[in-house]
Amino acid sequence: EVQPVESGGGLVQAGGSLRLSCTVPGVTLDDYVIAWFRQAPGKEQEGVSCISSGDGQQYYADSVKGRFTISSDNAKSTVYLQIDSLKPEDTAVYYCAADFLVPAWGCLARVKGKTFGTWGRGTQVTVSS
């Protein structure tokens, strides 16, 4: 069973950076769509970024454009989320989600519908002001 594993969260000061990792052991990333979601206390889950390395798709939520960068390392079956210029409102649990790449279900459709078959357990990001 495909099981994403997140790492890289932590406590940082506002303005700092973090790089989150999502490793999906045993898969070929070109065959998958991988996304990052986040959920802050008392708020709805938000899809922040997505990558589909097999067809070159990427997606960023408006709230993170210009500060978040998603990338993939197929050799390591790992997707990274580089977060720069962190803000206190970025504080949340960040989850990685994965599902097969299907032509009719690209990054945008999957993120908006939250239609991913497997989810990681999350990694906490806390930004102090």
ZIQUIWO-V758905 format. One record per residue. N is the residue number from 1. RES is the residue in one small letter. PHI is phi as a letter, one per 40 degrees, with the letter a starting at -180 (none if undefined). Layout:
BEGIN
N	RES	PHI
N	RES	PHI
END
This chain:
BEGIN
1	e	none
2	v	c
3	q	b
4	p	c
5	v	b
6	e	c
7	s	a
8	g	h
9	g	c
10	g	i
11	l	b
12	v	b
13	q	c
14	a	d
15	g	g
16	g	c
17	s	b
18	l	a
19	r	b
20	l	c
21	s	b
22	c	b
23	t	b
24	v	b
25	p	c
26	g	g
27	v	b
28	t	c
29	l	d
30	d	c
31	d	c
32	y	b
33	v	b
34	i	b
35	a	b
36	w	b
37	f	b
38	r	a
39	q	a
40	a	c
41	p	d
42	g	g
43	k	b
44	e	c
45	q	c
46	e	b
47	g	c
48	v	b
49	s	a
50	c	a
51	i	a
52	s	b
53	s	c
54	g	c
55	d	b
56	g	g
57	q	c
58	q	a
59	y	a
60	y	b
61	a	c
62	d	d
63	s	c
64	v	b
65	k	d
66	g	g
67	r	b
68	f	b
69	t	b
70	i	b
71	s	a
72	s	b
73	d	b
74	n	c
75	a	c
76	k	b
77	s	f
78	t	b
79	v	b
80	y	b
81	l	b
82	q	c
83	i	b
84	d	b
85	s	f
86	l	d
87	k	b
88	p	d
89	e	c
90	d	c
91	t	c
92	a	a
93	v	c
94	y	b
95	y	b
96	c	b
97	a	b
98	a	a
99	d	a
100	f	c
101	l	c
102	v	b
103	p	d
104	a	c
105	w	b
106	g	c
107	c	d
108	l	c
109	a	c
110	r	c
111	v	c
112	k	c
113	g	c
114	k	f
115	t	c
116	f	b
117	g	c
118	t	b
119	w	b
120	g	c
121	r	c
122	g	g
123	t	b
124	q	c
125	v	b
126	t	b
127	v	b
128	s	c
129	s	c
END
